[in-house]
Amino acid sequence: MAAAAKHLTPVILELGGKCPAVVDSNIDLQVTARRIVTGKWALNSGQACIAVDYIITTKSFAPMLIEALKNGLKECFGENLMESKDMSRIVSKSQFARLVKLLDEDKVSDKIVVGGQRDENKLRIAPTILLDVPQDTEIMKEEIFGPLLPIITVEKLEESYDIIKSKPKPLVAYLFTNNDQLKQDYVQNISSGGMCINDTVIHLTVPGLPFGGVEESGMGSYHGKFSFDGFSHKKSVMYRSFDGDASVRYPPYTPQKQRLLKALISGNLLRIIQALIGWSNDDVE
């Protein structure tokens, strides 16, 4: 973007962020778990800007969700997750070290409920689920971009709005629920580049949906015709005839012209009529 700015070249800037997934208890749990597994670990081990970064659910539902995610991981990757050929490696040693640092932070390491294994030589980190990691830890501040998945619990799902809003606006926000009112509230209350309800990632495959971020997650959008529009200049052209040339727009700007212009701008029909016949509000009063 900095390089393009030197030449005044327009850009579409797609970044990322901490993409949340709010999970209600009113769902098909098995399908939800599979779709989260796919939108996190099957998606390049979470190394994607649209990967699920963290989950918010209720305290009472969290144990069932964790168990369903464990089953989903086994179903997709087998018993030995570290050896699965369907699990991606971490892209580099520096990224591996960054993720291990997030995982080994004092207030984080004891929150692991699933996984946590790592192999630096093979650049592999097992799918890892953490429960109720404090918000002031680095893993909850920066985009994870890896196979670590914190689950944050709340008493009521509506409390998730404040948690999401306390962070920069994400590239995408996910929600799993069959509650129509919750869907509506989530769409209205959460600002994000895009949203996907009851699934992950597949909104990118729809050419008719614009894909892009907002604020810290990017600017502009693309996909389908939106890509064409993003780099197209909308030139405005106005055609006029020589009729209807009102003298009120030209100097000298007399008090009467000023009254008429103010009346026209106000849109008040009575004031317009008064100005046309030479009356003012002062005259009426």
N, C-alpha and C positions, 0 to 999 in steps of 0.2 A: 504493500500500500504506500509506503514511504517513497519507493522508487517510482511508482506510478504518479504520485502527487507532484513530482518535479516536472512532469510533462502535462499536468492537468488531465491525466487519463482516468476515466471513470473505472471503478472497480466494484465487484461484488465480493464482499469479505465474509467468508464462512469460517468461524472459529469453533468454539466448543463451550465448555463449562460443566458444571455439576448438574447432570440431567436426573431429576428425581422421578421415582415411580411410587405413587400413592396407591396402596392396596387395601381395599375394603374387604370385609368378611363376606359380603353378599356377592360371591363370585363362583365360577367353576374353578376350584383350587388347582386341580391337576393341569388344566389348560393354561391357567395363569402361570404356574410354576414353569411349565415347558417354554412359554413365551418369554419369561424373564431370563431363563437359562440361555435361550437363543439370543436375546437382546443384550446379554452381558458376556458370558464365557464363550459361546459359539461365535461371537462377533470379534474374532481376532483377540481372544482373551481380554476383552474389554478395552483393547487399544483402538478405539474409534470414538469420534467426537459425539456420536449419537448413542453410545452405549449407556445402559442404566448405570448411574453413578452411585446412587444410594436409594434405599427404600424407606418409606414411612408407612407404618401400620399401627394398629392398636396393640396395647400390651397383651390383651387377652387372645388376640389372633396370632401374634408373632410365633409362638411355638408350633402351631399348625403350619404356618407358612414356611418356617425353617425346615420342618420335616418334609414338606412337599418339595422344596428346593433340593434337599439332599437326594430324594428319590428321582427328581428330574435330572440331576447331575449323573447319577448312576445309569439312568436310562439312556442318556445321550453319550456319556464318555466311559462307561464301564466302572468296574470296582476300583481299578488303579488309575486314578485321575492323572497322576504325574506321568504315566506312560501312554496315555491315550494319544493316538495318531490324529484325533480330531480336535485336539487342543493346540492352540498356537503357542509358540515360544514368545518370550519377551524380546522386543526388537533389538535391544543392545545392552551391553554391560552397564552403561550409565543409567539406562532406564530401569534395569533390574535393581541396581543399587538404590535408586530413588524410591522404588516401591518397597523394598526391604526396610528402608529407613522409616517410611510411613507406618509399616506394620509393626516395627520394633519400638515405636515410641512408648514411653512409660505408661501413659493412660490408654494405650490401644492394645498392646500385646496380650493383656489379660481378658480382652473382650472377644477373642476368637472362639466361635462355637462350631465352625466347620473349617477344615483345611488348615492352612498356615505353612505347609511344607514348601521347601524351595530347594532348587539345585542350581547353583551358580554356573557350574560347568556346562550344563545343558540349557541354561537360561530359561528354566521352567519354574513357575510358581503355581501351586495348586489353587483351584477355585476356593476362595476363602470368604466366609461369612462372619461378620462381626456384629455383636448386639449391643446397642445403646452406647456407642462411642461418644464421648463428650464433644460438644460443638466447637470447643476451642482447640481441638487437636488439628494437626496439619492435614490429616486424611479427610477431615470435614471442611477444610478451608479451600484446598486446591483440587483441581480436577484430577481424579485418580488415574484414569487412563491405564487400567490394568485389571487383573482378575480379583481385586479386593472389593467386597460388597458390604458396606455397613447397613444395618437395619436399625432405624430409629423408631422408638415406640412412643405413642401418645395415648391419652385417655379417649379423645374424640378426634376423628379424622380432620375436622375443621381446624384443629390446631396445626395441621401440616402447612397451612397457608403462610403463617408467620415464619415458620422455619425456612420455607422456600424463598419467601420474600427477603429474608435476612441475607441472602446470598446474591451474587450477580445473576442476571437473567439468563436462564439456560438456553441451549440450542433447541432442546425439545423437552417437554414434560409429559410423563406417562401417568395414566390413571386406569385402575382396574376396579370396576364396579358394575352392578346391574341397577343401581339407584339413579334414576333419571335426574332427580333434583341435585344430587351430588355432581353428576356430570356437568350440569348447567352451571353450578356454583364454581366448579373448578375452572371451567373455560372462562368465566367472567372474572375470577379473582386472580388467576395466575397469568403473568406476562412471560411469554417465552417465544423463541423463534417459531416453533410449531408444537403441535400436540398430537398424541396418538392415544385413543381410548380403547382399552381392553386388548392391546397388542403392543409390540415394540418394533421399531425400525421400518416396518413395511410401508409406512407413509411415504418413504423416499421413492418407492417404486411407482407411485401414482403421478403420471406426467401432468395431470391437471391441478396438482397441489404445488404451490411455491415452496421451495426449501431455502431457508436462510435464517440468520440469527437476528437478535435485537440487542442494542447496546453492546455489552462486553462479549456477547456470543456472535457478533457480526453485524453486517449491514447489507441490505439488498437481498434479493432472492433469485433463484434460478430453477431449472427443470422445465421441460416442455417450452411453451411459448414465453414463459417468464424469463428464460435465458435470453431470448431474442429481445424482449422488452427491456431487459436490464441494460443492454448496450445500445438501445435505440433512443435517439433524441426526438422528443415530441415537439415539433415545431408548430407554433400557433400562428395562424394567418387570419386577418380580419379584412373583409371587403366592405366598403361604404360607397354610397352614392353621394352626389353633391347637394342632395335635398336635406331639409331639416337642419340647416346650419344655424344654431341658436347663438345669438350675440352674447348671452350670459357667460359663456366660457372665455370670452376675450376681454382684455383690458380696454378701458380702465374699469377697475372693480369698484363700482359705486355701492353705496349702502344698500340700494334696492337690489342690485345683483347679488350681494352677499346674503341678504335675507332670503332670496329665492334659492340660492345654492344650498344654504343651510336647511331650508324647508324640503328641498328635493332629497338631500342626504337623509333627513329624518324619516322620510316616507309618510309623513303626516299629511293627509289630503287637505285638511282644513288649513294648515299652515301654508301649503303650496298655493291654495286659492287666495289666501290673504296676501301672500307675497306678490302674486300676479296682478292683483288689483291695487297694490301699493299700500296695503295695510300691514302693520306689524303687531306683535303681541303687546308692545308698549302702547300702541294706539288704542287697542281694544280695552286695555286696563285703564 
